[in-house]
C-alpha cells in the first residue's frame, strides 16, 4: 500500500513538472522562425529604407538578420544588444527588419541604420513571410549556402554563445505606491 501511495505521489509530481515545462517550451518555439535551423531562405524581394533593392541573393555568408516590432517592449529592450552585436560586423552583413506597429518607426530606424541595412515592412511583409517570423524579437544567421545556420529568440545573444555582459538582467523596477517588493 505504501509503495502504491509513493508511486502515485511521484507520478503526480512528474505530471505537475511537465505541466510547467511543456508550455514554456511551446512558447519558446513560437518565438523562433517556423522553418528552423538549416532551412533554406525562400526567395523574396524588398527595398531597404535607403531605396536599395534586396533579395535572398544579397544575404551572404555570415549575414545577421534581426526582426523587431515598434510596438514591442521586448524589441525595444533587445535593440541595444542587437546594435552592439551588429557593430562588430560589416554593415552589408547585417539586416534589420522593423515591423510596423502603432508607434513611430523613426527611433528604431535611426538606431539601426548605423549598423545595418534596414527594411520597414508590415507584419506580413516579404521578409517576415520568407523567414516565417511570427513573434519578435528574433535573430537568424545565414550560412554560405543561403540557409539559416542559427536562430535565437534574443537578438543580443549569439546562438550557442554566451550572453553579452551588457545584456545582464536589469534591476527590478521600483514598486508602485501601495505595493512592496522584496529586495
Backbone as a chain_set.jsonl record, in Angstrom:
{"seq": "XXXXXXXXXXXXXXXXXXXXXXXXXXXXXXXXXXXXXXXXXXXXXXXXXXXXXXXXXXXXXXXXXXXXXXXXXXXXXXXXXXXXXXXXXXXXXXXXXXXXXXXXXXXXXXXXXXXXXXXXXXXXXXXXXXXXXXXXXXXXXXXXXXXXXXXXXXXXXXXXXXXXXXXXXXXXXXXXXXXXXXX", "coords": {"N": [[0.816, -1.188, 0.0], [1.93, 1.274, 0.807], [3.914, 1.548, -1.108], [2.389, 1.879, -3.414], [1.148, 4.334, -2.832], [3.422, 6.054, -2.684], [4.333, 5.794, -5.314], [2.171, 6.955, -6.676], [2.326, 9.606, -5.735], [4.845, 10.378, -6.739], [4.347, 10.123, -9.485], [2.362, 12.067, -9.756], [3.915, 14.329, -9.138], [5.67, 14.337, -11.353], [3.836, 14.811, -13.427], [2.909, 17.371, -12.732], [5.308, 18.805, -13.012], [5.771, 18.49, -15.787], [3.525, 19.828, -16.694], [4.27, 22.419, -16.167], [6.645, 22.743, -17.665], [6.173, 22.074, -20.413], [4.442, 24.151, -21.563], [6.296, 26.288, -21.445], [8.334, 25.491, -23.191], [6.859, 25.31, -25.566], [6.091, 28.004, -25.867], [8.6, 29.2, -26.225], [9.367, 28.019, -28.644], [7.49, 29.134, -30.391], [8.438, 31.695, -30.721], [10.551, 31.509, -32.447], [11.596, 31.337, -35.897], [9.488, 29.433, -38.069], [10.622, 27.574, -39.807], [13.098, 26.762, -38.853], [16.543, 25.851, -37.919], [18.961, 25.372, -40.51], [17.293, 25.36, -42.7], [16.629, 26.425, -46.052], [16.587, 29.86, -47.045], [13.674, 31.207, -48.323], [12.888, 32.616, -51.605], [12.691, 36.163, -51.892], [11.761, 39.582, -52.329], [12.485, 42.901, -51.665], [12.71, 46.301, -50.451], [15.16, 48.406, -49.044], [15.224, 51.019, -46.511], [16.769, 53.032, -47.57], [16.342, 52.81, -50.254], [17.534, 50.708, -51.652], [17.362, 47.769, -53.559], [16.619, 44.502, -52.398], [17.289, 41.071, -52.21], [17.073, 37.484, -51.71], [19.57, 36.604, -52.571], [21.276, 38.592, -51.745], [21.913, 38.111, -49.165], [24.57, 37.161, -47.837], [27.136, 34.818, -46.716], [27.337, 34.543, -43.228], [25.602, 36.596, -42.674], [23.708, 38.519, -40.476], [20.457, 38.613, -39.357], [17.927, 40.496, -38.025], [14.773, 40.748, -36.458], [12.32, 43.052, -35.553], [9.729, 44.814, -33.757], [7.94, 47.811, -33.648], [6.008, 48.238, -31.722], [6.625, 46.684, -29.54], [7.731, 46.024, -26.313], [9.667, 44.174, -25.58], [11.213, 44.103, -27.899], [12.196, 46.73, -27.958], [13.751, 46.622, -25.667], [15.619, 44.698, -26.453], [16.944, 45.871, -28.555], [19.375, 47.546, -28.08], [21.304, 45.538, -27.476], [21.346, 44.053, -29.845], [22.304, 45.984, -31.635], [24.842, 46.392, -30.532], [25.973, 43.871, -30.964], [25.844, 43.777, -33.787], [27.541, 45.834, -34.467], [30.081, 44.812, -34.605], [30.248, 43.631, -37.047], [30.536, 43.812, -40.68], [28.576, 46.344, -42.263], [27.097, 45.543, -44.504], [26.566, 42.954, -43.933], [24.596, 42.778, -42.135], [21.201, 42.797, -41.474], [18.324, 44.465, -40.63], [14.995, 44.141, -39.759], [12.202, 46.007, -39.422], [9.162, 45.749, -38.156], [6.199, 47.333, -38.731], [4.375, 48.901, -36.2], [1.963, 50.395, -34.084], [3.32, 52.499, -33.101], [5.797, 55.048, -33.749], [8.317, 54.43, -36.218], [10.664, 55.684, -36.425], [12.719, 56.051, -34.364], [13.699, 53.407, -34.037], [14.643, 52.913, -36.65], [16.603, 54.952, -37.046], [18.443, 54.251, -35.053], [19.194, 51.655, -35.91], [20.176, 52.05, -38.509], [22.814, 52.837, -38.295], [24.302, 50.525, -38.109], [23.293, 48.586, -39.817], [21.623, 47.353, -42.799], [18.356, 48.403, -43.377], [14.99, 47.419, -43.33], [11.667, 48.388, -43.498], [8.574, 47.098, -42.819], [5.179, 45.777, -43.078], [3.556, 43.538, -40.698], [3.044, 41.183, -42.098], [4.917, 41.31, -44.121], [7.329, 40.922, -46.89], [9.855, 39.894, -45.921], [9.327, 39.0, -43.286], [7.466, 37.072, -43.928], [8.982, 35.365, -45.626], [10.918, 34.436, -43.821], [9.286, 33.248, -42.034], [8.54, 34.441, -39.612], [6.852, 34.843, -36.667], [6.716, 35.897, -34.118], [8.401, 38.471, -32.353], [11.241, 39.836, -30.542], [13.594, 38.363, -32.849], [16.469, 36.642, -34.072], [18.405, 35.648, -36.849], [21.006, 33.773, -38.436], [22.749, 33.547, -41.501], [24.121, 31.041, -43.55], [26.834, 30.118, -45.838], [25.532, 28.773, -47.861], [23.088, 29.887, -48.164], [21.327, 29.208, -46.198], [19.607, 28.995, -43.041], [21.662, 29.16, -40.375], [21.721, 29.476, -37.68], [19.531, 30.289, -35.003], [17.973, 32.563, -32.814], [15.987, 33.555, -30.077], [16.648, 35.819, -28.776], [17.996, 38.712, -29.731], [20.355, 39.804, -28.735], [22.047, 37.824, -28.11], [24.411, 35.636, -29.329], [23.54, 32.827, -31.122], [24.041, 29.866, -29.383], [26.146, 30.962, -28.074], [27.73, 32.927, -25.42], [25.956, 35.122, -23.152], [25.89, 38.556, -23.795], [27.759, 40.861, -21.825], [26.551, 43.344, -21.483], [23.917, 42.759, -21.575], [23.025, 41.731, -19.243], [20.782, 40.686, -16.624], [18.339, 43.129, -15.877], [17.973, 45.564, -13.216], [15.282, 45.365, -10.841], [12.209, 47.113, -11.332], [11.158, 50.072, -9.588], [8.815, 49.741, -6.913], [5.279, 50.284, -7.208], [3.222, 52.834, -5.738], [1.881, 51.835, -2.672], [2.485, 49.218, -2.978], [4.698, 46.593, -2.136], [7.99, 45.257, -2.585], [10.232, 42.498, -2.514], [13.745, 42.767, -1.727]], "CA": [[0.0, 0.0, 0.0], [2.818, 2.43, 0.873], [4.586, 1.634, -2.41], [1.408, 2.434, -4.329], [0.996, 5.735, -2.477], [4.649, 6.742, -3.096], [4.311, 5.822, -6.781], [1.165, 7.935, -7.082], [2.858, 10.939, -5.429], [5.917, 10.633, -7.707], [3.699, 10.333, -10.771], [1.732, 13.384, -9.688], [4.995, 15.316, -9.237], [6.132, 14.374, -12.753], [2.797, 15.468, -14.221], [2.939, 18.806, -12.411], [6.515, 19.357, -13.642], [5.512, 18.557, -17.225], [2.538, 20.879, -16.909], [5.005, 23.691, -16.111], [7.714, 22.791, -18.664], [5.672, 21.999, -21.789], [4.068, 25.474, -22.08], [7.486, 27.119, -21.628], [8.981, 25.055, -24.435], [5.988, 25.705, -26.674], [6.192, 29.455, -26.014], [9.92, 29.498, -26.795], [9.374, 27.597, -30.049], [6.68, 30.064, -31.18], [9.209, 32.912, -30.956], [11.552, 31.265, -33.47], [11.018, 31.096, -37.215], [8.894, 28.112, -38.171], [11.395, 26.624, -40.594], [14.195, 26.264, -38.028], [17.933, 25.848, -38.373], [19.33, 24.56, -41.663], [16.353, 25.513, -43.812], [16.995, 27.488, -46.994], [15.756, 31.061, -47.012], [12.919, 31.299, -49.575], [13.055, 33.842, -52.39], [11.921, 37.342, -51.52], [12.244, 40.842, -52.897], [12.03, 44.026, -50.863], [13.529, 47.504, -50.6], [15.595, 48.984, -47.777], [14.752, 52.396, -46.333], [17.547, 53.94, -48.414], [15.975, 52.584, -51.643], [18.275, 49.61, -52.255], [16.623, 46.516, -53.742], [17.208, 43.433, -51.608], [16.736, 39.738, -52.463], [17.739, 36.407, -50.976], [20.967, 36.527, -53.01], [22.059, 39.622, -51.052], [22.202, 37.649, -47.805], [25.749, 36.313, -47.944], [27.574, 34.037, -45.563], [27.56, 35.293, -42.002], [24.653, 37.699, -42.516], [22.887, 38.545, -39.27], [19.15, 39.192, -39.668], [17.147, 40.712, -36.806], [13.393, 41.182, -36.641], [11.839, 43.855, -34.435], [8.449, 45.487, -33.933], [7.953, 49.084, -32.928], [5.06, 48.217, -30.615], [7.002, 45.638, -28.591], [8.709, 46.402, -25.284], [10.782, 43.219, -25.673], [12.062, 44.547, -29.006], [12.896, 47.938, -27.518], [14.775, 46.188, -24.709], [16.642, 43.907, -27.148], [17.591, 46.669, -29.593], [20.776, 47.896, -27.801], [22.151, 44.354, -27.576], [21.489, 43.725, -31.264], [23.19, 47.003, -32.217], [26.193, 46.087, -30.043], [26.433, 42.684, -31.689], [25.988, 44.117, -35.203], [28.653, 46.779, -34.634], [31.295, 44.045, -34.885], [30.143, 43.045, -38.384], [30.382, 44.787, -41.762], [27.18, 46.779, -42.386], [26.407, 44.778, -45.54], [26.307, 41.611, -43.394], [23.572, 42.909, -41.089], [19.902, 43.239, -41.97], [17.333, 44.649, -39.564], [13.639, 44.262, -40.268], [11.342, 46.673, -38.445], [7.757, 45.531, -38.48], [5.43, 48.493, -38.294], [3.334, 48.789, -35.195], [1.236, 51.645, -33.992], [4.251, 53.553, -32.714], [6.695, 55.533, -34.789], [9.468, 53.585, -36.505], [11.827, 56.552, -36.592], [13.79, 55.763, -33.408], [14.282, 52.121, -34.394], [15.378, 53.033, -37.917], [17.803, 55.772, -36.829], [19.383, 53.444, -34.275], [19.67, 50.509, -36.687], [20.879, 52.46, -39.731], [24.25, 52.965, -38.031], [24.997, 49.232, -38.158], [22.599, 47.594, -40.634], [20.641, 47.687, -43.83], [17.089, 48.379, -42.646], [13.746, 47.299, -44.084], [10.458, 48.606, -42.712], [7.504, 46.384, -43.506], [4.081, 45.36, -42.194], [3.754, 42.258, -40.032], [3.04, 40.121, -43.107], [5.778, 41.757, -45.213], [8.075, 39.884, -47.601], [10.897, 39.251, -45.109], [8.675, 38.259, -42.199], [6.852, 35.904, -44.554], [10.04, 34.456, -46.087], [11.573, 33.832, -42.658], [8.221, 32.656, -41.217], [8.62, 35.035, -38.278], [5.536, 35.119, -36.095], [6.892, 36.699, -32.914], [9.674, 39.188, -32.313], [12.415, 39.89, -31.411], [14.257, 37.12, -33.229], [17.66, 36.829, -34.888], [18.849, 34.49, -37.63], [22.269, 33.914, -39.155], [22.703, 32.866, -42.779], [25.408, 30.436, -43.89], [27.288, 30.328, -47.208], [24.642, 28.103, -48.804], [21.786, 30.541, -48.139], [20.483, 28.522, -45.229], [19.649, 29.509, -41.683], [22.613, 28.337, -39.623], [21.493, 29.671, -36.246], [18.34, 31.069, -34.686], [17.882, 32.911, -31.404], [14.87, 34.406, -29.701], [17.189, 37.014, -28.142], [18.956, 39.283, -30.666], [21.607, 40.209, -28.096], [22.822, 36.628, -27.839], [24.799, 34.831, -30.487], [23.048, 31.478, -30.86], [25.064, 28.951, -28.909], [27.217, 31.709, -27.438], [27.42, 33.49, -24.104], [25.198, 36.368, -23.095], [26.711, 39.752, -23.766], [27.72, 41.451, -20.489], [25.645, 44.487, -21.423], [22.549, 42.265, -21.55], [22.77, 41.088, -17.955], [19.444, 41.02, -16.14], [18.189, 44.502, -15.399], [17.428, 45.639, -11.864], [13.83, 45.457, -10.761], [11.613, 48.437, -11.354], [10.661, 50.453, -8.265], [7.427, 49.351, -6.633], [4.266, 51.335, -7.276], [2.722, 53.247, -4.428], [0.981, 50.888, -2.042], [2.971, 47.848, -3.155], [6.057, 46.372, -1.662], [8.697, 44.159, -3.237], [11.397, 42.027, -1.773], [14.983, 43.237, -2.363]], "C": [[0.868, 1.265, 0.0], [3.518, 2.635, -0.469], [3.65, 2.265, -3.438], [1.218, 3.932, -4.075], [2.212, 6.557, -2.92], [4.695, 6.864, -4.618], [3.331, 6.869, -7.285], [1.664, 9.354, -6.852], [3.957, 11.316, -6.43], [5.322, 10.92, -9.083], [3.021, 11.696, -10.827], [2.777, 14.493, -9.803], [5.521, 15.457, -10.654], [5.111, 15.091, -13.621], [2.763, 16.978, -13.973], [4.153, 19.467, -13.067], [6.329, 19.492, -15.155], [4.522, 19.661, -17.562], [3.196, 22.263, -16.905], [5.986, 23.839, -17.274], [7.177, 22.855, -20.092], [5.216, 23.368, -22.31], [5.275, 26.392, -22.291], [8.204, 26.766, -22.917], [8.151, 25.485, -25.634], [6.076, 27.2, -26.928], [7.522, 29.841, -26.643], [9.968, 29.12, -28.269], [8.57, 28.546, -30.917], [7.45, 31.33, -31.508], [10.19, 32.74, -32.11], [10.887, 31.034, -34.816], [10.576, 29.644, -37.358], [9.782, 27.112, -38.899], [12.62, 26.107, -39.878], [15.565, 26.308, -38.673], [18.114, 24.929, -39.582], [18.403, 24.689, -42.845], [16.834, 26.61, -44.756], [16.052, 28.678, -46.847], [15.01, 31.136, -48.344], [13.209, 32.604, -50.309], [12.177, 34.948, -51.821], [12.516, 38.525, -52.257], [11.641, 41.962, -52.072], [12.974, 45.199, -51.102], [13.888, 48.039, -49.225], [15.107, 50.425, -47.686], [15.557, 53.396, -47.156], [17.342, 53.672, -49.902], [16.711, 51.462, -52.349], [17.39, 48.37, -52.363], [17.359, 45.402, -53.008], [16.496, 42.125, -51.927], [17.497, 38.72, -51.619], [19.223, 36.342, -51.329], [21.866, 37.56, -52.33], [22.423, 39.232, -49.625], [23.347, 36.65, -47.874], [26.074, 35.592, -46.651], [27.845, 34.943, -44.363], [26.613, 36.461, -41.806], [23.805, 37.487, -41.269], [21.583, 39.251, -39.631], [18.363, 39.295, -38.37], [15.773, 41.248, -37.125], [12.909, 41.87, -35.381], [10.474, 44.43, -34.773], [8.444, 46.742, -33.078], [7.028, 49.074, -31.719], [5.415, 47.237, -29.517], [8.044, 46.138, -27.592], [9.916, 45.465, -25.323], [11.74, 43.617, -26.792], [12.851, 45.797, -28.618], [14.008, 47.583, -26.534], [15.918, 45.454, -25.397], [17.453, 44.729, -28.147], [19.043, 47.043, -29.273], [21.729, 46.708, -27.908], [22.38, 43.936, -29.02], [22.451, 44.701, -31.935], [24.634, 46.743, -31.794], [26.781, 44.901, -30.795], [26.717, 43.0, -33.148], [27.175, 45.042, -35.456], [29.962, 46.071, -34.956], [31.308, 43.414, -36.268], [30.137, 44.142, -39.444], [28.898, 45.103, -41.966], [26.414, 45.967, -43.433], [26.14, 43.336, -45.123], [25.315, 41.657, -42.235], [22.303, 43.463, -41.731], [18.952, 43.326, -40.787], [15.976, 44.887, -40.212], [12.779, 44.846, -39.158], [9.91, 46.508, -38.922], [6.959, 46.668, -37.872], [4.393, 48.117, -37.257], [2.587, 50.11, -35.188], [2.146, 52.806, -33.636], [5.093, 53.977, -33.912], [7.861, 54.587, -34.978], [10.758, 54.387, -36.497], [12.973, 56.194, -35.654], [14.474, 54.436, -33.723], [15.17, 52.266, -35.626], [16.664, 53.825, -37.728], [18.859, 54.972, -36.073], [20.001, 52.343, -35.124], [20.468, 50.905, -37.926], [22.387, 52.607, -39.521], [24.996, 51.659, -38.261], [24.404, 48.25, -39.16], [21.892, 48.205, -41.829], [19.287, 47.501, -43.148], [15.921, 48.31, -43.625], [12.609, 47.541, -43.108], [9.32, 47.967, -43.491], [6.362, 46.108, -42.535], [4.37, 43.972, -41.626], [3.823, 41.112, -41.044], [3.871, 40.498, -44.334], [6.607, 40.63, -45.806], [9.143, 39.179, -46.763], [10.295, 38.447, -43.963], [8.029, 36.992, -42.74], [7.911, 34.89, -44.967], [10.699, 33.73, -44.914], [10.567, 33.185, -41.701], [8.267, 33.166, -39.789], [7.213, 35.393, -37.814], [5.634, 36.03, -34.879], [8.283, 37.319, -32.943], [10.001, 39.556, -30.874], [12.963, 38.489, -31.707], [15.432, 37.456, -34.141], [17.991, 35.527, -35.604], [20.223, 34.804, -38.205], [22.182, 33.055, -40.406], [24.079, 32.288, -43.085], [25.717, 30.653, -45.375], [26.425, 29.666, -48.264], [23.255, 28.741, -48.838], [20.798, 29.864, -47.216], [20.626, 29.173, -43.861], [20.566, 28.595, -40.876], [22.428, 28.468, -38.122], [20.276, 30.554, -36.057], [18.342, 31.349, -33.191], [16.669, 33.79, -31.173], [15.322, 35.676, -29.012], [18.272, 37.594, -29.041], [20.279, 39.712, -30.044], [22.539, 39.031, -27.89], [23.149, 35.928, -29.142], [24.309, 33.414, -30.209], [24.188, 30.539, -30.498], [26.184, 29.638, -28.168], [26.795, 32.293, -26.11], [26.606, 34.776, -24.216], [26.17, 37.537, -23.024], [26.631, 40.384, -22.381], [26.744, 42.617, -20.39], [24.191, 44.043, -21.35], [22.255, 41.492, -20.275], [21.385, 41.493, -17.472], [19.405, 42.421, -15.549], [17.652, 44.505, -13.975], [15.912, 45.769, -11.903], [13.393, 46.905, -10.781], [11.134, 48.79, -9.945], [9.183, 50.07, -8.114], [6.519, 50.549, -6.783], [3.815, 51.68, -5.871], [1.737, 52.217, -3.903], [1.418, 49.447, -2.204], [4.372, 47.759, -2.604], [6.664, 45.224, -2.432], [9.845, 43.745, -2.344], [12.651, 42.504, -2.48], [15.61, 42.195, -3.228]], "O": [[0.575, 2.217, -0.723], [3.693, 3.77, -0.914], [4.077, 3.095, -4.242], [1.137, 4.71, -5.025], [2.048, 7.644, -3.474], [5.055, 7.915, -5.149], [3.637, 7.596, -8.23], [1.446, 10.224, -7.696], [3.993, 12.448, -6.912], [5.747, 11.853, -9.765], [3.101, 12.394, -11.838], [2.548, 15.489, -10.49], [5.789, 16.568, -11.112], [5.486, 15.9, -14.469], [2.605, 17.762, -14.909], [4.042, 20.564, -13.616], [6.698, 20.514, -15.734], [4.656, 20.343, -18.577], [2.716, 23.177, -17.575], [6.145, 24.934, -17.813], [7.69, 23.628, -20.902], [5.582, 23.721, -23.431], [5.276, 27.195, -23.224], [8.634, 27.654, -23.653], [8.701, 25.977, -26.62], [6.131, 27.628, -28.081], [7.567, 30.72, -27.504], [10.563, 29.846, -29.066], [8.925, 28.754, -32.078], [7.136, 31.986, -32.501], [10.62, 33.732, -32.698], [9.743, 30.586, -34.875], [11.217, 28.737, -36.828], [9.702, 25.914, -38.629], [13.147, 25.069, -40.278], [15.725, 26.741, -39.814], [17.508, 23.861, -39.669], [18.709, 24.162, -43.915], [17.387, 27.615, -44.309], [14.866, 28.514, -46.561], [15.646, 31.129, -49.397], [13.705, 33.566, -49.724], [11.073, 34.703, -51.336], [13.644, 38.465, -52.747], [10.438, 41.976, -51.809], [13.927, 45.088, -51.873], [13.035, 48.121, -48.341], [14.631, 50.986, -48.673], [15.079, 54.5, -47.415], [18.061, 54.225, -50.734], [16.524, 51.28, -53.552], [16.75, 47.966, -51.392], [18.589, 45.369, -53.0], [15.267, 42.059, -51.919], [18.443, 39.062, -50.91], [20.047, 36.052, -50.462], [23.089, 37.417, -52.341], [23.163, 39.95, -48.953], [23.126, 35.442, -47.96], [25.387, 35.735, -45.639], [28.501, 35.978, -44.484], [26.789, 37.244, -40.873], [23.259, 36.406, -41.046], [21.604, 40.366, -40.154], [18.154, 38.291, -37.689], [15.631, 42.121, -37.981], [13.064, 41.347, -34.277], [10.106, 44.52, -35.944], [8.888, 46.732, -31.93], [7.248, 49.835, -30.776], [4.591, 46.975, -28.641], [9.109, 46.616, -27.983], [11.05, 45.9, -25.124], [12.954, 43.48, -26.643], [14.04, 45.903, -28.919], [15.084, 48.18, -26.568], [17.068, 45.571, -24.973], [18.543, 44.316, -28.541], [19.895, 46.868, -30.143], [22.853, 46.865, -28.387], [23.479, 43.515, -29.382], [23.313, 44.293, -32.713], [25.549, 46.861, -32.609], [27.94, 44.925, -31.208], [27.722, 42.545, -33.694], [27.75, 45.031, -36.544], [30.865, 46.682, -35.527], [32.269, 42.736, -36.63], [29.775, 45.281, -39.15], [28.057, 44.212, -41.85], [25.217, 45.728, -43.275], [25.547, 42.574, -45.887], [25.203, 40.709, -41.457], [22.336, 44.469, -42.439], [18.799, 42.366, -40.032], [15.833, 45.728, -41.099], [12.644, 44.255, -38.087], [9.506, 47.054, -39.949], [7.027, 46.932, -36.672], [3.641, 47.154, -37.413], [2.586, 50.845, -36.175], [1.79, 53.965, -33.845], [5.085, 53.325, -34.956], [8.349, 54.002, -34.011], [11.842, 53.807, -36.557], [14.106, 56.047, -36.113], [15.701, 54.35, -33.681], [16.309, 51.797, -35.64], [17.717, 53.404, -38.206], [20.04, 55.015, -36.421], [21.21, 52.122, -35.063], [21.352, 50.16, -38.349], [23.154, 52.511, -40.479], [26.186, 51.671, -38.574], [24.962, 47.168, -39.343], [21.604, 49.401, -41.867], [19.098, 46.531, -42.413], [15.872, 49.043, -44.613], [12.586, 46.969, -42.018], [9.123, 48.253, -44.672], [6.54, 46.191, -41.32], [5.326, 43.315, -42.037], [4.589, 40.168, -40.853], [3.576, 40.065, -45.448], [6.597, 39.511, -45.293], [9.312, 37.967, -46.893], [10.722, 37.322, -43.707], [8.045, 35.954, -42.079], [7.77, 33.697, -44.698], [11.002, 32.541, -45.009], [10.958, 32.636, -40.671], [8.053, 32.398, -38.852], [6.488, 36.138, -38.474], [4.742, 36.842, -34.633], [9.22, 36.745, -33.498], [9.092, 39.585, -30.045], [12.808, 37.563, -30.912], [15.393, 38.434, -34.888], [17.87, 34.442, -35.034], [20.559, 35.966, -38.432], [21.611, 31.965, -40.379], [25.091, 32.963, -42.902], [24.945, 31.299, -46.084], [26.568, 29.965, -49.45], [22.343, 28.204, -49.468], [19.586, 29.933, -47.421], [21.632, 29.817, -43.564], [20.286, 27.408, -40.712], [22.937, 27.64, -37.367], [20.02, 31.458, -36.853], [18.675, 30.473, -32.392], [16.362, 34.666, -31.981], [14.497, 36.531, -28.69], [19.365, 37.032, -29.116], [21.239, 39.961, -30.773], [23.702, 39.217, -27.531], [22.266, 35.661, -29.957], [24.63, 32.851, -29.163], [25.178, 30.436, -31.223], [27.093, 28.971, -27.675], [25.636, 32.171, -25.713], [26.585, 35.424, -25.262], [27.151, 37.501, -22.281], [25.545, 40.444, -21.805], [26.169, 42.854, -19.327], [23.313, 44.865, -21.089], [21.328, 40.683, -20.239], [20.871, 42.538, -17.871], [20.309, 42.838, -14.824], [16.961, 43.573, -13.565], [15.342, 46.231, -12.892], [14.1, 47.799, -10.316], [10.745, 47.901, -9.187], [8.42, 50.083, -9.079], [6.917, 51.685, -6.525], [4.008, 50.905, -4.933], [0.849, 51.778, -4.634], [0.802, 48.544, -1.638], [5.128, 48.73, -2.608], [5.956, 44.323, -2.882], [10.355, 44.522, -1.537], [12.649, 42.64, -3.703], [16.656, 42.439, -3.83]]}, "num_chains": 1, "name": "protein.A"}
